[in-house]
């Protein structure tokens, strides 16, 4: 079970039978607004409401890596663009949908919906 604390800490609870173990996986020092697993569960996106997206790979147990920083106060959400785990899609409140490479955070494309978006 993965969850985030208010302070931007990613925590893992390993639960087996009646026993559990707590592990702090990453500290990104920004409040995490959502956690999204890739379709094959190899990567976890940590999304902040400030527009920063981090990647965490549970099997590698390393630090969270900053993928992109939209630096947008109107950033709303992000997720994997399937199939595969190579691209991320983000959306702003103003209705701009953006496509990013997850390998290096490169901005690839955008589409303006022309409407305000709400989750």
N, C-alpha and C positions, 0 to 999 in steps of 0.2 A: 504494500500500500504506500503510494507516494502522496505527499501533501506539502503545502507550503505554509510557512509561518508569516505573519504580518510583516516581519522585518526583511523578507526576501530570502529566507532560508528554505532550501529543499530538503525534506526529511523523508526517510524510508523506514517503514515499519515492516519487519520480516516476522510474520505470524505463522507459527507451526503448533498445532494442537492448542494447548493452553499456555504456551510460552511465546514470548515475543522479544525482539531485539530492535532497538532504535539506532539509526545511523544518520548523521548529518552528511548529506551528499554534496551540497554546494551552498555558497552564500553569495548572492549577487547584489546585496545591499540596496535593492529596490523592491517594493511590494510587488509580488507576483499576482497577476490577475487571472491567469489560467495556465493549466498544464495540459498538453495535448500529446498523446502517444502517436508515433508513426504507425501506418497500417500493419507493419510487421513487428511492432513493439521493440525495435532496436534503438530508437531515438525518442527523446522526450523534449518537446519545445516548452520553454518557460517564457511566458509572455507577460510583459509589464504594461500597465496602462499609460506609461510615458512613451511607448513606442519602441521599446528595446526587446529583441527576441534572442534568447540563448538556446543552445542545444546541449543536452546532457545525454550521454550514452551509458545506461545502467551497467552493461556488461564490461565497460572499460573503467568504471568507478573513478573517473577523472573529474576535473573541474568542469563547470559549465562554461561553454565557449560562446562569446558574443558573436552572433551571426549578422545581425543588422540593427541599425538604430535609425528609425524613421524620424526621430526627434520631433514628433508631432503631438501636440496637445489634443488633437482630434483623432488620434489613433484609437480604434475600437477593438479589433480582434485579429488573430492570425491563426493559420492552420496549415497542415500539409496539403499539397496539391497532388492528388493521386492520379494514376498509379505510381508507385515508387516513393522514394524518400528524398528526392533531389531538389524539390522546389517547395517554396512556401508562398502562400497567398495571404495578403493582409488587406484590411479594409479600414477606411477612415469614416468618421461620422458624416463627412460631406459627400460620401458615396464614391470615393476613389478606390478601386480595386487594384492592388499592386502584386506583381509576381517577382520573387526573389530566388536566387540560387542559394541553396543551403550549404554548398561547399565553401563559398567565400563571401556570401552576403551581397553579391552583385545584384543590383536592380536590373531587371530584364524587361518589364513591360508594365503598362497601366491601362486601365479602362475607367472612364468616368461614367457612373450610372446616371448622373444628373438628378439624383434625389438624396435626401438625408437618410442615413441608415441607423437603425436601432437594433439592439440585441434583446 
